[in-house]
Amino acid sequence: MAIEKILGIETEYGVAGGPDYDPTTASSIIVNAYAQQGRTRISWDFNDESPGTDARGVLGVGALAPTIETHLANTVLTNAARLYVDHAHPEYSSPECASPAQATLYDQAGEEVMRRAQRAANETLPEELKIKLYKNNSDGKGNSYGTHENYLVARQVEFADVVRAMVPHFVSRQVIVGAGKVGSETDGARGFDHDFQLSARAEFFEEVVGLETTLKRPIINTRDEPHSDAERFRRLHVICGDANMSPVATFVKLGSTALLLAALEDDGPSRFPSPPALPVRAIREFSLDTTLRHAVADEEGRTRSAWDYQDELWHLAQRYVERHGGDAVAKADEVREILNQWRELLDGVRDEPDAVADRVDWVAKRRIVEGYRSRYDLGPYDAKLRAIDLQYHDVSRDKSLAQRVGLREIFSDEQIRHAVVHAPEDTRAYFRGQCVTRFPDDIVSANWDSIVFDVGHGPLQRIPMMDPARGTRALTGSLFEQNSTAVALVAALNG
C-alpha cells in the first residue's frame, strides 16, 4: 500500500549585486539579514548529513559526492523551513508538507521570505550595491542552479523501478510545468535553431541516473539520504524541475509526480509507458519543441511526443485514483483538483495555449517575449528579450513580470504570510516549528530528523524525529500546552 507522500521543494535563488558583486557574500547577507531580524538564529546540525550515499549501493564510475558547505550562513525558521547559502545562492528549503497544495503554499512562503530578506539586506547597503533576487534556474552564462523536489517513497520499492517508471514523466512534464526560456546556454542546445524553450533547466542534463546535482546532472538523482528511518523510507530527490512562478504549475508538478509515485508503490512499474531510448536527448529535444509534436522512440520502438507521454501518464493516474482513491497523496477533493488541472493544462497547451496562459509559465512568458519582440522589431536573440526572461522571475513584486500577467492564484496573501511564520500542522514540521518558536535560546541546532537541546545541565539532549508523518499538532500539541519550558518538554519526552 502506498505510503503518505510527504513532500517539499528546495529553491536556490539567483542573486545579483552586493559587495564586490560576489554571489557568496551577497547570499550570506541575505540569509543573515533575515535571521538577525529576530526570525531565528538556530544553527543547522550537519551530523546526520550523508549526501554521498548512493541508492545504487556504490558510486558510479567518476561520480563525485556533493560537498557540504558547513561554514556558510545556515538557519532554521519558525515555520520549520531551512534558509541557508548553498553553492553561492540563497536557498529556501520548505518544511515537510502533507499534500501538494500545502507544499505549494510553503513554496510561496519561501518567495515571501526572500522578499523580506532582500528588503532587510538592502536597508544596510548603498544604492549601487543593492541585491536583487530571482526565482529562476540559470544566470544566462551557462551556470544553472536548482529547484529540487522531495517525495517520501517506501523503501521496499526497488530503485530500478523508480527509474523505469519516472523517467517518462520527468522528460515530458515540461510541456505543462516548464518555466520557459529565451535562447540557450549550452553547446548541446545551441546546435538547434530555436529561440525559445519550454524548460529553463532541461538543456543542463547530461545523464539518466547519477548522484551529482551540479555537474553531470542526472534526470534521476540517486542521493539516498532519506532524513528519516532509512529502513522504511526513501526520499526521491528530484532535480530536473524548473522554478515556477505560477502556483498552479507548482501544484500540478507536485501533484502529478506524487500520484505517479503512489501508483508505482501500489501497482508496480509495468503499467507505466516505456521510457525513451535516449532520455537525455529526449528531455532536451522536448524542451526545444514549442509545437509539442516532436516524437522520440521509446525502448520498445514506439514513438511518442512529450504531450503523448503526459496524456498516457494522466490516464494512468486517473485509473489509479479510481482503484485506490489517492489517499496517500491528498484528500479526495484535492486529488480531483490535481487531475482536473493536469488535464486542463495538457489539453490547453495543445489546443488553445492562451486559455492556460494564466497557469503555464512558458506560455505566459512567451506571450510577453513575443509581444515585446514584435513591438520593437527585435531579433530572436536580442539581449532585451533575455532581460525580459530574467525580469519574469524577479522576487520584487513591483519588478516581477510574472506579477503582471494575471497568473492564477491559489492562496491569499494572508495565507502566505501565515505560512511564513507558522509550520504545517500535519507533519513533523509542526514539532520543529514549535520548538524553534517557543525555545530558541535552548536549542543548540536542528535538522530534518532531530533537534538538539541544551537544558542547562547534563549532556546535550538530541530529540529524534525519524518519521516525517509524526510530530504533528494532533500528536504533540498537548506536549507544548503542558510543558512551557524546554527543560520540561525534554523531561516529558524522555519520561
N, C-alpha and C positions, 0 to 999 in steps of 0.2 A: 504494500500500500504506500502511495506517495506520501512523503513527509511534508510538513509545513514549509512553504517556500519563504523563509526569512531572507530578506534581500536588502540591497542598498547600492548607492553609487559613490564612487570617489572621483572627484574632478580636479585636475590640475588646471589652474587658470593661467592664461597668457599674461605676461607682465611687461610693461614698458616704463621708462623713466627711472627716477630715483637717483641717489648719489652715484656719480661716475657711470651712470646708466648700466650698473651691474645688476643683473636679474636676481642673483642670490641675495645681495644686500637689500634690494627693493622688496623681495619676498619676505625676508626676515622682518623688515619694518612693518609690512602689512600684518603679519601674524602677531608680532609683539604689540602693535598698536591696539589690536582688538583685545588681547589678553590683559594689557595694562589698564584698560578702562573698567576693570573690575569683573569682566566676564568670568575669567578663571586664570590661574597661573599654575595649574597642576601639570606636572611633567608626565610624559609618556613613558611607560615601562616597556623596555625593549627585551626583557629577559626571555619572553616566550616567542619572539620573532624568529621565524625559520624560512625565509624566502627561497633558500636553496633546495628545499625538499621537493623532489620531482614526483609527480603522480605515476610516472612510468617506473619508478623504483631507482633508476640511475640517471645521471645527467647524460644528455645526448653528446655525441662527438663534437667537441669545440664549443659546447654550451658554457655560459658563464652565469653563475648565480647572481641575482640582483643584489646590489650593495645596500646596506642600511646606514643612512646618514644620521647618526645619533647626536651629532654636535650642532645640528641646526634647530631653529625655533620649532617648538612642538608642544601642543597643549590640548587639554580635554575641555569641552564646553558643557554648559549646564544642560543642553539638550542631548547630551551623550555623544555628540559628534567629536571628531578629531580635526584640529586645524593645525597645519604644520607646513614646513618647507620641504619639498621633495624635488630633487634634481632642478634646482633653481626656479621652482614655481611654487606659489602658494597653493596648497591643496586642502580642500574640504572633503572629508570622508563622512558621509551621513551615518547616523546611528542605525542599528538594526531595525528594520521595519517589517511589519507583518502582512503587508499587501502591496501590490504595485501602486495603488493610489496613495498610500501613506508614504511610500518611497519617493514618489513624485513630489509630494508636499515637502519632504525634507530635503530634496534636491533644490527646490525653490527657496527653502530656508537658507541653504548654502549660498545662493546668489545674494540674498539679503545680508548675510554675514559678511560677504565680500564687499558689498556696497558700504556697510558700516565701517569695516576695517579700512577701506580706501579713504573714506571721509576723515576718519580719525588720524590716519597716517599723513594725509595731505595738509592737515591743520598745522603740522610741525615742519613742513617743507616749503621752501621758496617756490614761486610760481614755475620757474624753469625746471624744477626737479620733481614736480608733482607726478604721482604714479597713476598709471592707467591699467585697468584690469579688463581682460576679455575672456568670456566663456567660449573658447574656441579650441582648435586642435593643432594649429601649426603657426609658425612665425613668418611664413612666406619665403623663408630662406632655406627650406629643406629640413627644418627641425620640427618634429612632431611631439606632442605631449597628450596624455591620455584622459579619457573619460571611461573609467573602469566600473563594470557592474559586478555584483557579487550575489550568488544564489546558493542557498543551502541545499545540498543534494545528499541522498542516502549513500553511505559508504559502500553498501552492498552492490551498487551499480558499478559495473566494470568501466574503467576509464576509456577503454577502447570503444565501448558502446556510446559513451558521451560524444566522442569524436565522430563516430559513424552517424549518429542522429542529428547532431547540432551543426555540423559544417554546412549543410544545405541552408539552414536558417541564417547563419552568420554571414554567408557570402551574398545572400539575396535580400535581407531585410532593409537594406539601404534604399530600396525603391520607395519605402514609405517613411522611414525614420532617418534617412540621410540628412545631414545639415546643409549640404550643398557647398560648392566651392568654385571660385573663379580660377581657371587655369590649372597648372600642375607644378609640382616642385621636385619630382624625382625623375631620373632618366627613363625609367620604365614607362611612366605616364606621358612624358614629353614625346615619346615615339608615336603617339596618336594625335591626330589633328582635331582635338576637342578643346573648346574654350570654357566648358563648364562641366562639372562633375556632380553626381548625386551625393557623394560622400566626401567629407573633408579628410578622412583618415585612411580610406581603402588603399590608396597608392603606396602606403608605407609598409604594407605587409609582405613578408618575404618567405614565410614558412607556413606549413599547415599546422604543425604541432611543435611546441617548444616552450622553454622556461623563461626566456628573456622577455622584457617588456619595453626596452629602449633601443635594442639592436636586434636585427634578425627577428623582427616581431612576428609572432605566430597568430593564426586565426583562432586556434585553440591553445590557451595558455595552460601549462602543466603544473603551475605552482600548487603544491599540496600543503597548504597552510590553513587548516580549517578554522582556527581561532575558536575551537570548541573541542568536544570529545572526538579525537581522531578515529576511534574505533567505530563510532556511529555515523560520523558526518564527513562529507567533503564540502569545500567551498569552491564552486566553479567561479574562477576569476576571469571575467570576460573583458578583453582589452581592445576589441575591434569595433567598438561603437563610437558614434560621434557625440559631441556636446550639443544637445538640443536646446534651443531657446523656446520651442513650442512645448508647453506642458502636456498636451495631448500626445505628441510624438514620444515624449519620455514615458508616459503611461502605457502606450501601446508597445513600445520597445521592451519595457519591463514585463508587462502582462503577457505578451505573446511568448516571450522566452520562458517565463515561469510556467505557463501552461504546457509548453512542449517538454520541459524537463519533468513535469509531473506525469505527462503521458509516457515518457521514457521509463520512469520508475515503475509505473503500473503495467505497461504493455510491452516494454522492451523496444529494441531498435528496428525490428523488422517492418513495422508499419510506416517508417519514415522513408521519404524518397531517396533514391541513390544519390550520393554526393557527386559533384562534378569530378571528372577525371583529373582535372588540373585546377584545384581550388584557388590557389594563389592567383593564377591567371584569370579565373572567373570573377573573383571579388574586384579585381582591377577593371576588367572589361565591363562588368555590370555597372560600375561607378561611372564609366565614361559614356554609357548608353542612355541618353535622355529620352530616346524613343521608346524604351522599355521592350524592344523587340529582339534585341541581340540574344541568341541562344548558344549554349555551350553543351558539349557532350558530357553525359554522366558516365559513371564507371560501368554501366551496362549497355552503353552505346546509344541511349536515348538522348535527344536534345531538349533542353529547357531554357527559357529565359528566366531572369530573376523574378519577374512577375509570375511566371508559371510555378516556380518553386514556392513562392509565398501563397499562391492560391491553393496549391496542394497541401501545404502546411496548415493553412487556415481550416480546410476541411478536416484534416487530421485532428486538430484541436477541438473543432466543433463536435466531432464524433466522440472524442474522449470525454468531453463535458456531458454529452448525452448519456454515456455509460457510467461515468464515475462522479459527476457533479462538480468537479473543480474545487472542492472544499480546501484542498491543500494550498491553493493559490489565493483565494479570497472568498468572501461571501457571495451568494448566488447573484445578487444584483450587480456586483462589481464584475464578476466573471462575464455576465451577459454584456456589460458595457465594454469590456475588453474585446470580446468577439465582434460586437457591433461596430466599434470604432476601427478595429483592424480591417473589417470588411469594407467599411465606407472609404477608408483611406486607399485601400487596394483598388477598389473599383474607380475611385475618383482620379487617381494619378493616371490611370489608363484612359478613361472615358471623358473626364471633364476636370482637368487639373485645377482650374480656377475655383472650382467648388470646394477644394480641400486646401486652398492656399492659407486658410486660417488655422491649419493644423499641421501641414507638412512643411518643414523648414526649407527644403531645397526648392520647392515650388514658390514659396513666398520670397526667398532670396533671389531666385532667377527673375521673377517679375520686376523687382527693384532694379536689378542689374540691367536687364534688357530695356526697361523704360529709360534709365539714365543714359545708356549707350545710344539709344535711338534719338533721344532729345538733343544730345550734344555731338552726335555723329562720331562716336569714338570707335577705334579699332577693338577687336575682341580681346586683346591682351593689354589694353591700356591700364596704366598704373592706377588711374582713378577708380576703375572697376574693382581692383584688388582692395583699394581703400574702403569701398562700399562694403565689400565682403567682410572686412575686419570690423567695420562700424556696426554691422548687424549684430555682432556678439559683444559689444561694449556693455559692461555691467551697469554703467551710469544710466539711469532711466531717461535723462534728458539728452543723452547722446546716442543711445542704442536705436538702431533702425528696426530691430525686432519689436520694439515697443510701439512702433508707428504703423505696423502693417495689419493690425487687428487680429493678432493671434488669439485663439480661443482660450479663455482661462478656465481652470478647474476649481481653484481655491481663491478665496477672498484675501485681500491684503491683511485683514485681521487674523485669519487662519495662519498665514505665513509668518506674521510677527510672533504669534503664539509659539509656532514650531521653532523659531529661532532660539527661544529661551527654554522651552519645555520638551522633554523627551517623549517618544512614543510610550504608551502605557501598556502595550500588549506584547512586548519582548523584554529581554534582559536589559535593554537600554534604559528602561524605567529605573531599575535599581542603580545603575551607574549615574544616571542623571540626578537622582535624588541625593545620592552620596555627595556628588560634586556640588550640588546646590546647598545642601544643609551643612556639610562638614568639610569645606575646602581647606581649612587650616590643619585638619587632622589626616589628610590624605597625602602620602609621600608620592605616589604615582598610580597610574591606572592604564589599562589597555582593554582590548576587547573582551578577554576572558578572565580578568581578575582586577581587584583593587587592593592596594597596599596601604594599610593604616598605620599611623604612629599614635598610639593611645596614651603616650606619656610615660609608660613604664613597661619593662619587659621587652622582648623582641618585637620587631615589626610584624604586623598581622596581615597575611595575604588571604583575601576572600575570593575563592574561585567561583567562576560563573561559566561552567562548561557546556551548558545547554542554552542556546540562543532563545529558545521559546519559554524559558523560565525567567524568574526575576521580574515578573510583570507586576502591575499595580494590584491585580487580584491576589497574587501570591505573597507579595511583600509589603503592600501598602500599610497593613496593620503594624508591621515592624517599626516603621518610621513614626507612626502615631503613638506607639507605646514606648519608644526609645528616643529621647530628644538629644542625646549626645552620642558621639562616636564610640566612647567607651561602653555605653550601654548597648549600642547596636552590635558591636563586635562580641560582647559578652553573650548577648542573646543568640547570635549566630553560632557561637562556639558551644553554647549550652545545649 
